[in-house]
Amino acid sequence: MWGKLFALISSKFKVYSSRLMATVKSFEDLEIGTSARKICDDIFRIKQNTELKSDYKLYNQINGSSGSIMDNIAEGFERNGNREFIQFLAVAKASCGETRSQLYRASDREYITKEEFDLLYEKLILLSKQISSFINYLQKSDLKRTKFRG
């Protein structure tokens, strides 16, 4: 089931991405930026509603890594160069993996339910795949953003 869902999303992303750079004016316009922001909010809500709020170190780590996803998408976009954007997207993708690792610890310590784990895990996997697809698109794209020279 998930394989078919990812294939469908991937095919829709290819169509979407062909028009992407013509309509994107800021990182807030990127679907991956919106998804990353929602994940950050999910992490915060888990902290507010569970004993994760007592595990300061783990919360700071998972909050930081989930924030890093969103922050690197934003910073890379603002660099105005495809090569640098791709580099920052790779860091954002790595932060997805780091957040998943910390999510396992939150689950193992029983701060979250299996359902909460599964939902957030799937969101992180999907976002990681979307970032990879976007990196591939930028690498193959004829559209090259130019770095600002002041």
C-alpha positions as CSV (number, residue, x, y, z in Angstrom):
1,M,0.0,0.0,0.0
2,W,2.7,2.5,1.0
3,G,4.7,1.7,-2.1
4,K,1.7,2.6,-4.4
5,L,1.2,5.8,-2.4
6,F,4.8,6.8,-2.7
7,A,4.7,6.0,-6.5
8,L,1.6,8.1,-6.9
9,I,3.1,11.0,-4.9
10,S,6.3,10.7,-6.9
11,S,4.6,10.9,-10.2
12,K,2.5,13.9,-9.1
13,F,5.7,15.5,-7.8
14,K,7.3,15.2,-11.2
15,V,4.4,17.0,-12.9
16,Y,4.3,19.5,-10.0
17,S,8.0,20.1,-10.2
18,S,8.0,20.9,-13.9
19,R,6.1,24.1,-13.0
20,L,7.7,24.6,-9.6
21,M,10.5,27.1,-10.1
22,A,8.3,29.3,-12.3
23,T,5.8,29.8,-9.4
24,V,8.0,29.6,-6.2
25,K,8.9,33.0,-4.9
26,S,9.9,32.0,-1.3
27,F,10.7,28.9,0.7
28,E,7.2,29.2,2.2
29,D,5.8,28.3,-1.3
30,L,7.6,24.9,-1.3
31,E,5.6,21.9,-0.3
32,I,8.7,20.4,1.5
33,G,8.9,23.6,3.6
34,T,5.3,23.3,4.6
35,S,5.7,19.6,5.5
36,A,8.8,20.3,7.5
37,R,7.0,23.0,9.4
38,K,4.1,20.7,10.2
39,I,6.6,18.1,11.5
40,C,8.1,20.7,13.8
41,D,4.6,21.5,15.1
42,D,3.9,17.8,15.7
43,I,7.1,17.4,17.7
44,F,6.2,20.5,19.9
45,R,2.6,19.1,20.5
46,I,4.0,15.7,21.5
47,K,6.3,17.5,24.0
48,Q,3.4,19.5,25.4
49,N,1.1,16.5,25.9
50,T,3.6,13.8,27.1
51,E,6.4,13.2,29.5
52,L,8.8,14.1,26.8
53,K,8.7,17.5,28.3
54,S,10.6,16.1,31.3
55,D,13.4,14.6,29.1
56,Y,15.0,17.9,28.3
57,K,18.0,16.4,26.4
58,L,15.9,14.2,24.1
59,Y,13.4,17.0,23.5
60,N,16.1,19.5,22.7
61,Q,17.6,17.0,20.3
62,I,14.4,16.1,18.5
63,N,13.2,19.7,18.4
64,G,16.6,20.8,17.0
65,S,16.8,18.1,14.3
66,S,13.2,18.6,13.2
67,G,13.8,22.4,13.1
68,S,17.0,21.8,11.1
69,I,14.9,20.2,8.3
70,M,12.9,23.4,7.9
71,D,15.8,25.8,8.6
72,N,18.0,24.2,5.9
73,I,15.3,24.3,3.3
74,A,14.8,28.0,4.1
75,E,18.5,28.8,4.1
76,G,19.3,26.9,1.0
77,F,16.5,28.6,-0.9
78,E,17.7,32.0,0.2
79,R,21.2,31.3,-1.1
80,N,19.8,31.8,-4.7
81,G,22.1,29.2,-6.2
82,N,21.1,25.7,-7.2
83,R,24.4,24.1,-6.1
84,E,24.1,25.6,-2.6
85,F,20.4,24.8,-2.4
86,I,21.1,21.2,-3.2
87,Q,23.7,21.1,-0.5
88,F,21.3,22.5,2.1
89,L,18.6,20.1,0.9
90,A,21.0,17.2,1.5
91,V,21.5,18.4,5.1
92,A,17.7,18.8,5.5
93,K,17.3,15.2,4.3
94,A,19.9,14.0,6.8
95,S,18.0,15.8,9.5
96,C,15.0,13.8,8.6
97,G,17.0,10.7,9.4
98,E,18.3,12.1,12.7
99,T,14.7,13.0,13.7
100,R,13.6,9.4,12.9
101,S,16.4,8.1,15.1
102,Q,15.3,10.3,18.0
103,L,11.7,9.3,17.4
104,Y,12.7,5.7,18.1
105,R,14.1,6.8,21.4
106,A,10.9,8.6,22.3
107,S,9.0,5.5,21.4
108,D,11.3,3.2,23.3
109,R,10.9,5.4,26.4
110,E,7.2,5.2,25.9
111,Y,6.7,9.0,25.6
112,I,4.6,8.3,22.4
113,T,2.1,5.7,21.3
114,K,2.8,3.3,18.4
115,E,0.2,5.2,16.4
116,E,1.9,8.6,17.1
117,F,5.3,7.0,16.2
118,D,3.9,5.4,13.0
119,L,2.2,8.7,11.8
120,L,5.3,10.8,12.4
121,Y,7.6,8.2,11.0
122,E,5.7,8.0,7.8
123,K,5.6,11.8,7.5
124,L,9.4,11.9,7.9
125,I,9.9,9.1,5.3
126,L,7.6,10.9,2.8
127,L,9.4,14.2,3.4
128,S,12.8,12.6,2.9
129,K,11.6,11.1,-0.4
130,Q,10.2,14.5,-1.5
131,I,13.5,16.2,-0.7
132,S,15.3,13.6,-2.7
133,S,13.0,14.1,-5.7
134,F,13.5,17.8,-5.4
135,I,17.3,17.4,-5.3
136,N,17.1,15.3,-8.5
137,Y,14.9,17.8,-10.2
138,L,17.3,20.7,-9.4
139,Q,20.3,18.6,-10.6
140,K,18.6,18.0,-13.9
141,S,16.9,21.3,-14.3
142,D,17.8,23.8,-17.0
143,L,16.6,26.5,-14.7
144,K,19.6,27.8,-12.8
145,R,19.0,30.3,-10.1
146,T,21.8,32.8,-9.9
147,K,23.6,33.7,-6.7
148,F,23.3,37.3,-5.7
149,R,26.4,39.3,-6.3
150,G,26.4,42.6,-4.5
